[in-house]
C-alpha cells in the first residue's frame, strides 16, 4: 500500500494503537471519523480486512490524500468521504466506528497554524463525535477512540449521554515509571453497564527500544508513506 500524507495531514503512534485496539472483524462495516489522511482506516484495512471501510474527514485535502491512497493502491470496498461528522450519517448501520479526535478543548494549549483543527476542538467536540456515532452504529455496535487520559471523564460522559456504554479501557504508557500518555476506550451502543480495564501497554523497553507489543501494531506498508 502507498499511503499519501502532507505536512498538515500526518500521523503518530496513537493511530496504530487505535486500529489495533479496535480490531474489526472480517464481516464488519467500519467508519473512521476525523480520518485525516486516512491512516487509521488504512491500517484497519491492511491488518484486518473488514467488509467495508469509510474514512470521513471534513478537510478536502485529507480526503484527497486518502482517495489517492485508495486509487493508487487498488483498495477494495474502501471509501474516502469529505463531510462534517456533525451532519454525516452512514447509509447503512455500522458495526464499528473509530476516531482519533482532537485531543484538546478549544481553549487549551498552543494552537498550531497548520494542525489546529486536528489538535483542538474547533470543528467538533467529543460530544459531537459520540452523537455522530449514535446515528450510524447498529444496536450493539462499537465506538473505539483514543485521547489523552485527562479527557477520560469527558469521554465517559459523552458516550453514556448518547446511549453508548463504556465497556473497555486501556491505558498506554512509555514504561512502568511514567504516567499514561494515551487512553483507548471502547463503548457499545445500547450496552449494559460493565467496564473492563485492560492491562496497561508499555511502548519502550528498559534499553530504549520499542516493545514487541508496540511493534505488533505497525504494518509493513507504513514504510511506504508518500509526501
LOLUMGU-930848 format. One record per residue (C-alpha): x, y, z; residue in one letter. Coordinates in pm, 1 decimal. Layout:
# residues N
> east; north; up; residuo
> X; Y; Z; A
...
END
This chain:
# residues 227
> east; north; up; residuo
> 0.0; 0.0; 0.0; X
> 117.7; 351.7; -85.4; X
> -2.9; 589.9; 186.0; X
> -16.4; 958.7; 90.7; X
> 43.8; 1226.9; 356.3; X
> 118.2; 1600.1; 380.2; X
> 264.1; 1845.8; 630.1; X
> -89.4; 1911.9; 750.7; X
> -214.8; 1554.1; 746.6; X
> 35.0; 1323.7; 912.1; X
> 3.9; 1058.3; 1182.9; X
> 153.4; 933.5; 1507.7; X
> 175.9; 619.5; 1716.3; X
> -175.9; 674.2; 1852.7; X
> -327.9; 594.9; 1511.8; X
> -171.7; 247.3; 1507.5; X
> -268.1; 180.1; 1867.5; X
> -629.6; 274.6; 1793.6; X
> -650.4; 47.2; 1488.1; X
> -505.5; -240.5; 1690.2; X
> -742.4; -174.8; 1982.1; X
> -1049.4; -162.9; 1755.9; X
> -953.7; -481.6; 1565.4; X
> -1251.4; -503.4; 1326.8; X
> -1378.7; -845.2; 1221.7; X
> -1391.4; -957.9; 858.0; X
> -1769.6; -915.7; 849.5; X
> -1766.9; -563.0; 998.1; X
> -1873.7; -246.6; 820.5; X
> -1647.9; 25.7; 960.5; X
> -1613.7; 404.2; 954.9; X
> -1325.1; 615.0; 1081.1; X
> -1418.1; 971.8; 1178.0; X
> -1174.8; 1267.4; 1183.8; X
> -978.7; 1049.4; 944.6; X
> -714.4; 1299.8; 826.3; X
> -501.4; 1126.9; 562.3; X
> -685.8; 801.1; 635.3; X
> -415.0; 633.7; 840.1; X
> -647.0; 450.6; 1083.8; X
> -872.7; 335.0; 801.2; X
> -568.7; 218.5; 601.9; X
> -419.9; 23.9; 892.3; X
> -750.5; -143.8; 973.6; X
> -789.8; -242.8; 608.4; X
> -435.0; -375.2; 580.6; X
> -434.8; -572.6; 904.8; X
> -793.9; -691.2; 946.2; X
> -968.2; -673.1; 605.5; X
> -1315.3; -572.3; 729.2; X
> -1612.2; -593.3; 492.3; X
> -1602.2; -219.7; 416.7; X
> -1424.4; 93.4; 542.4; X
> -1533.0; 458.1; 517.8; X
> -1291.1; 738.9; 609.1; X
> -1479.2; 1058.8; 699.2; X
> -1279.8; 1384.2; 702.6; X
> -1401.0; 1745.6; 693.5; X
> -1087.2; 1883.9; 524.3; X
> -1087.4; 1828.8; 145.8; X
> -707.1; 1793.8; 147.0; X
> -721.3; 1496.2; 381.6; X
> -996.1; 1333.9; 176.5; X
> -796.2; 1388.8; -143.3; X
> -486.7; 1229.5; 10.2; X
> -671.6; 919.2; 121.3; X
> -862.7; 891.9; -205.3; X
> -524.5; 893.8; -381.4; X
> -409.0; 616.0; -149.3; X
> -723.6; 415.4; -226.0; X
> -695.5; 459.3; -602.8; X
> -322.4; 401.0; -639.8; X
> -321.2; 104.4; -403.4; X
> -632.8; -55.3; -550.4; X
> -811.9; -86.6; -216.8; X
> -1146.1; -264.7; -237.2; X
> -1459.2; -150.9; -50.6; X
> -1269.2; 147.5; 96.7; X
> -1416.2; 496.6; 52.9; X
> -1291.0; 847.4; 132.1; X
> -1573.5; 1087.4; 224.1; X
> -1542.3; 1462.5; 275.8; X
> -1809.0; 1552.7; 531.7; X
> -1873.3; 1715.3; 868.4; X
> -1931.1; 1438.3; 1122.6; X
> -2188.9; 1659.2; 1295.5; X
> -2408.7; 1615.2; 986.2; X
> -2285.8; 1287.3; 836.7; X
> -2478.1; 962.4; 872.0; X
> -2389.0; 630.1; 716.5; X
> -2628.9; 499.6; 452.6; X
> -2635.0; 167.9; 639.6; X
> -2588.0; 82.1; 1004.6; X
> -2226.3; 20.9; 1101.4; X
> -2063.8; -241.0; 1323.3; X
> -1768.7; -24.1; 1427.2; X
> -1675.6; 342.9; 1432.6; X
> -1327.2; 460.9; 1524.3; X
> -1199.1; 810.7; 1589.0; X
> -865.8; 969.7; 1672.1; X
> -1024.2; 1307.0; 1758.8; X
> -881.6; 1647.4; 1852.3; X
> -732.7; 1597.0; 2199.1; X
> -752.9; 1947.4; 2339.2; X
> -1052.3; 2161.3; 2425.2; X
> -1085.6; 2479.5; 2219.4; X
> -923.6; 2695.4; 2489.2; X
> -639.8; 2460.5; 2588.2; X
> -277.9; 2462.3; 2476.4; X
> -82.7; 2614.8; 2188.7; X
> -266.9; 2620.9; 1857.1; X
> -53.6; 2526.2; 1557.7; X
> -142.4; 2718.3; 1241.5; X
> -120.4; 2400.9; 1032.3; X
> -279.1; 2149.2; 1271.8; X
> -520.3; 2345.1; 1493.5; X
> -829.2; 2160.5; 1369.8; X
> -661.9; 1822.6; 1427.9; X
> -540.1; 1913.4; 1778.2; X
> -821.0; 2129.7; 1918.1; X
> -1199.0; 2100.9; 1931.4; X
> -1254.4; 2386.0; 1686.9; X
> -1477.7; 2195.3; 1444.7; X
> -1612.1; 1915.4; 1664.1; X
> -1619.6; 1802.1; 2026.7; X
> -1623.2; 1463.4; 2197.5; X
> -1997.0; 1515.0; 2240.6; X
> -2035.6; 1573.7; 1864.7; X
> -1835.7; 1259.1; 1793.7; X
> -2049.8; 1039.9; 2019.7; X
> -2370.2; 1186.9; 1876.5; X
> -2246.8; 1106.0; 1526.8; X
> -2160.4; 750.4; 1628.0; X
> -2505.1; 706.6; 1781.2; X
> -2668.3; 794.8; 1446.3; X
> -2471.4; 542.2; 1242.5; X
> -2399.1; 245.5; 1470.6; X
> -2629.6; -54.4; 1483.5; X
> -2756.9; -166.8; 1824.0; X
> -2459.0; -336.8; 1988.7; X
> -2216.2; -164.8; 1752.3; X
> -1884.1; -41.7; 1886.4; X
> -1726.5; 303.2; 1914.2; X
> -1349.5; 297.4; 1971.2; X
> -1147.7; 612.1; 2025.1; X
> -823.3; 735.5; 2175.6; X
> -744.0; 1052.5; 2365.3; X
> -536.9; 1200.0; 2645.0; X
> -606.9; 1039.2; 2985.6; X
> -718.6; 1375.3; 3124.8; X
> -1017.9; 1363.6; 2886.0; X
> -1140.1; 1027.1; 3015.6; X
> -1427.0; 1171.5; 3217.7; X
> -1543.3; 1375.5; 2916.3; X
> -1536.1; 1060.3; 2702.1; X
> -1733.3; 851.3; 2951.4; X
> -1998.1; 1119.4; 2999.0; X
> -2037.6; 1182.6; 2624.5; X
> -2060.6; 811.8; 2544.6; X
> -2319.0; 734.0; 2811.7; X
> -2514.2; 1050.5; 2731.2; X
> -2556.7; 921.1; 2376.0; X
> -2654.6; 567.4; 2469.4; X
> -2308.6; 422.6; 2412.6; X
> -2197.9; 235.5; 2723.5; X
> -1821.3; 238.1; 2802.1; X
> -1715.5; -127.2; 2808.7; X
> -1336.7; -142.1; 2774.4; X
> -1048.1; 89.2; 2869.3; X
> -675.4; 54.8; 2806.7; X
> -400.2; 292.3; 2910.7; X
> -73.7; 335.9; 2720.4; X
> 248.0; 443.4; 2891.8; X
> 612.6; 471.0; 2791.9; X
> 715.5; 241.9; 3078.6; X
> 614.6; 147.9; 3432.6; X
> 780.6; 460.6; 3574.2; X
> 573.9; 700.3; 3358.6; X
> 212.5; 808.9; 3380.3; X
> -5.3; 706.5; 3081.7; X
> 3.3; 941.4; 2782.9; X
> -289.8; 781.5; 2598.0; X
> -619.5; 614.5; 2682.1; X
> -815.1; 386.8; 2448.5; X
> -1188.8; 347.8; 2512.1; X
> -1449.0; 116.5; 2360.2; X
> -1823.0; 170.6; 2402.9; X
> -2119.5; -37.6; 2285.8; X
> -2441.1; 121.8; 2161.5; X
> -2718.0; 5.6; 2393.1; X
> -2475.0; -189.9; 2610.5; X
> -2531.5; -270.7; 2977.3; X
> -2309.6; -115.2; 3246.7; X
> -1987.7; -312.2; 3299.4; X
> -1639.5; -199.0; 3207.3; X
> -1317.7; -396.1; 3170.2; X
> -989.2; -217.3; 3242.6; X
> -717.8; -392.8; 3044.6; X
> -351.3; -429.1; 3132.1; X
> -150.1; -113.0; 3063.6; X
> 50.5; -121.5; 2742.9; X
> 414.7; -12.5; 2760.1; X
> 580.8; 114.9; 2443.7; X
> 952.4; 128.7; 2533.9; X
> 1177.8; -144.2; 2677.9; X
> 1431.8; -73.6; 2957.9; X
> 1706.7; -38.3; 2693.7; X
> 1506.6; 221.9; 2498.0; X
> 1373.3; 2.6; 2217.4; X
> 1011.0; -36.1; 2105.8; X
> 833.4; -317.3; 2286.8; X
> 715.6; -626.0; 2098.9; X
> 355.5; -520.8; 2166.1; X
> 413.3; -182.8; 2001.8; X
> 592.0; -335.7; 1702.2; X
> 294.9; -564.7; 1651.0; X
> 71.6; -263.3; 1588.6; X
> 269.2; -143.3; 1285.2; X
> 201.4; -293.6; 940.0; X
> 489.5; -316.2; 695.3; X
> 335.3; -75.3; 443.3; X
> 391.1; 225.3; 669.4; X
> 747.4; 249.5; 536.0; X
> 595.4; 348.8; 202.2; X
> 434.5; 676.7; 312.6; X
> 449.4; 933.7; 31.2; X
> 456.4; 1310.9; 84.4; X
END
